[in-house]
């Protein structure tokens, strides 16, 4: 497909820093892709899938454009790729079993999508002896997590073939009246500014058995572990019993997994008081029909240490932390400061700041809610969905779909010596909470 004119669109701030230099080039960090693994009993029909992609995905300009540096104007743009051919973005393969699917996924962890073509691929993996898979591989410069859900919404239908409408995720700002509310909000703004400004300068987390060593050097070795499918109903029952949120419960289980793992490793730095934090990407919702990269990072302390000696204590502390974060405009202030620093400071300084900010934390935690009912692609039911993201520090990803909680952990085995143990500790923590609050439903499906 060719055109006599070439369209260009200016890149958003976050797309540009991801494609250009998110981290210093000296540490050798590759660019990041968002990978979604979807399982089917039978793969969607190829011709029907092509027709669907042509109708729903190809019209999105980022899927038919390439990154282009406009040196004259000192900007990055999305430049229309006039030789776009959908067939070049669909890869088919066949494997013998489930291990073959996972081995194929491993090969994509740090695969570099060539910048000379639009930055995405759809991989169709036919499994001779089990569930087959569709892997959507999209460069992070193209979209963030909320946009990836929008992308999925464009492809999936209900059982009767009806396409789904993506509900508005834009939450109107609720103004609270009164002098006290004003001063509380003002304090929240001041606190958020100070926290975001000082975050890269604060000491790193305690040097525990899962903390990446500093100064940071990138390792291209990552292991992906999938946890047993968890019951969303059981998690919601816990949420209701404890008057918390689903995110509170899942985050508290993460703190408990840290606690149990460090104990199992006889970590000498596992003490009464220790500093363990996670980074949580916050995606700003929008109402438009376009993909976007519009996010910020929020730092959250996890209750890890001998003083938090029960699952209930950890959940209570997580709720307190999350309630405080939600009461302040931290992500909005963080985004504004990121753009300010990028505008007025050298690129080398900005990329080093990004590296310091992330690597001083212990882990990245993402929790993306999905559909609460089964969905279909070209008439074939999606059995499970797993977003898989490799990062510079361990990444723990959660996705809810059709009554299940799908979780995976991606870590460097040179840092996390027993990745499976950490994952089993997460399940154990949820079971401990369920036992304490007398939840009858099984934690695992």
LINQUI-V615654 format. One record per helix or strand of 2 or more residues. SS is the DSSP state (@ for helix, = for strand). FROM is the first residue (numbers start at 1). TO is the last residue. If there is no record, write none. Layout:
# LINQUI-V615654
ss:SS from:FROM to:TO
ss:SS from:FROM to:TO
This chain:
# LINQUI-V615654
ss:= from:8 to:10
ss:@ from:13 to:20
ss:@ from:25 to:27
ss:= from:33 to:40
ss:@ from:46 to:56
ss:@ from:61 to:64
ss:= from:65 to:70
ss:= from:75 to:80
ss:@ from:86 to:89
ss:= from:90 to:95
ss:@ from:98 to:107
ss:= from:120 to:127
ss:= from:132 to:139
ss:@ from:145 to:155
ss:@ from:179 to:201
ss:= from:223 to:226
ss:= from:230 to:231
ss:@ from:232 to:242
ss:@ from:246 to:264
ss:= from:277 to:283
ss:= from:295 to:301
ss:@ from:311 to:326
ss:@ from:330 to:344
ss:@ from:347 to:359
ss:= from:363 to:369
ss:= from:376 to:377
ss:= from:380 to:388
ss:= from:395 to:401
ss:= from:404 to:411
ss:@ from:419 to:436
